[in-house]
Amino acid sequence: MADELGHVRQMWHLLEPLHAVFYYAPEVSEEASALGYATDERWPGYFAWRASPLGAADADRVAAVFHSFSPAMVGAHIPAGWSVAAPEAVLAARTRAVGRAYRTLFGARVEGADLAEAASLARRAAEAADVTGRPLAAANAALPWPEEPHLVLWQAATVLREHRGDGHVAALVAAGLDPVESLVSFAAVGAAPPAVFASRGWSTAEWEAARSRLAARGLVDGDGVATEDGRALRAEVERRTDEAAAGPWAALGTEERERLVELLGPLWLEAVGSGLLPSETSLGIGKV
């Protein structure tokens, strides 16, 4: 079981940069600007790109499914973003942006047999994902599949990462952690410095109030560092997240999973080595 969950975690580590590089690529910023979104910061485009599969969702729904963002921050961009461009237009531009960004990032690999094979395997896993009760995964899984392999790869990576993310939110809720407590408890185990989580829009007062609630439960000490119980709770959350993310990978045999790891390696290196991704993120990859 441990080996299986280790593979689930490995696939997340490999696929997450292939999905996330989208939000930092200059080609994506250009497409956002063409739609009419401000691009002096990434959030107006981010909320539109990521929420567009949900349709013209209101702020309450987006805050609920995104989970970690302050409702006030979500409300600054949703639903106002849909008056800039309708979700259908955002989705069409998202596909164009992925195509442009991947061609810049991966060059000749885009037309290669290895990327096409990786896209096929990743798509099989994504199509096997049970999206019941997983709103972001379900919304992305309902989109039509593109034809070009590099676009298929990004869409598969997106379905799989949102499937994992939806399962992670369920694990946090089961652990009795509200959105801001989820971040405070994650910072407390060293997933990232608290300053990294400031991007989620919570005020200092909200952060400190959440820390106090966790301290009252015996999950953090007076300095905001996780106690033994706090570390155990977060470890349980991560274990449940891995278990909930395992289903799609059962669609591939052991050799196919190993082959996908082999195929994704060079693409992962290109994404991580591009300099586009931040050195630290709120996901805690490699630290939890």
Number of C-alpha atoms within 10 A of each C-alpha: 7 8 8 15 18 13 18 22 20 13 22 18 15 21 23 20 19 21 20 17 21 25 21 16 21 15 19 27 22 14 21 24 14 11 16 15 21 15 16 9 10 15 18 21 24 20 18 27 20 19 25 25 22 19 15 19 16 16 18 15 16 22 20 16 17 22 20 21 21 20 21 16 16 24 16 14 17 24 18 16 23 19 11 16 17 15 21 14 13 25 20 11 18 20 17 15 23 23 21 18 20 22 15 14 19 17 11 9 16 19 14 12 11 16 22 20 17 22 25 17 21 29 23 15 22 26 16 16 23 16 22 9 12 18 19 25 26 20 17 23 23 13 12 8 14 13 8 13 22 23 22 20 24 25 25 26 26 23 27 31 23 25 29 25 21 24 23 22 23 18 21 22 14 12 14 12 20 16 22 24 22 21 25 25 25 24 21 24 23 15 21 20 17 17 9 14 21 16 15 19 17 20 13 10 9 14 18 16 14 21 25 18 14 21 19 11 12 15 23 24 18 11 9 19 20 25 18 13 13 22 19 14 19 23 14 15 21 17 17 19 23 22 18 21 26 22 16 21 23 13 18 16 10 12 9 14 20 13 14 22 18 13 18 22 13 16 21 18 13 15 23 17 11 13 12 17 17 9 7 12 14 19 15 15 14 9 9 13
